[in-house]
Amino acid sequence: MRKGLHPATLFMLAFGFLFLYAPIVLLIIFSFNEGKLVSVWSGFSPKWYGELLQDPQILSAAWMSLKIASLNATIATVLGLFGAYALGRFGSFKGRTVFTGMMTAPLVMPDVITGLATLLLFVWLNWQRGVATITIAHVTFSMCFVAVIVRARLSSLDQSLEEAAMDLGARPAKTFLLITIPMLAPALVAAWLLAFTLSLDDLVIASFVAGPGSTTLPMVVFSKVRLGVSPEINALGTLIVLLVTVCIVCAALIFRRQEAQRVQDAQMADRDD
């Protein structure tokens, strides 16, 4: 007979969910507050969403952040894939320890140090700071997260499939594109989304390497919050939460459909046998 959860377990579970999601719920509620004071409810009104959509500074910064995050996620996924493949498939090679350390160092490096180091590099190279410098700075740390995710997935793959493809005459490049990449697809999607989120959320590093005309959304939000939180910022946060929720639900539905198709194919194969 299945027993229910212990009351203490239920309490800790409820407290954990409340601690995590109560601030988000309050943010969503007060984004519909009619008054400017975010701590006093003055009535229901969606007017702050209209004001948000008419704010050129926020719209320009949002487009800039989305563009940088997309470029960063794509480049970081490609570079992280190559780095993870080198560590997971090439075995021992000269400089492997140094390469592994360089791949994992940005994971534990403080953002202030990373931002300062990249700023000094761009100043030394005499590069004009802008979208390119922010993207490069974001790639330097986000590709490490991609490499960790892809390497974990790569270590669990069945190498016999790749070996069978090469035994049948496929070259290593063709095997990599047609066998390895499809098997790594879920990890690559997860790594891309993580790199996109890290770039979209970054404030410290972008503040170091940003230039005129390359202000990101977190920088605009931080500058506005310093003058006081407004319902317009709450509306922006609500839209971001909604966007993230939609992306998570879509990804979950896609993965569930793929898993159902995989189970169906396995059942059909067993039936044929």
Secondary structure by P-SEA (a helix, b strand, c coil): ccccccaaaaaaaaaaaaaccaaaaaaaaacccccccccccccccaaaaaaaaacaaaaaaaaaaaaaaaaaaaaaaaaaaaaaaaacccccccaaaaaaaaacccccccaaaaaaaaaaaaaaacccccaaaaaaaaaacaaaaaaaaaaaaaaaccaaaaaaaaaacccaaaaaaccccccaaaaaaaaaaaaaaaaaaccaaaaaccccccccaaaaaaaaaaacccaaaaaaaaaaaaaaaaaaaaaaaaaaaaaaaaaaaaaaaaaac
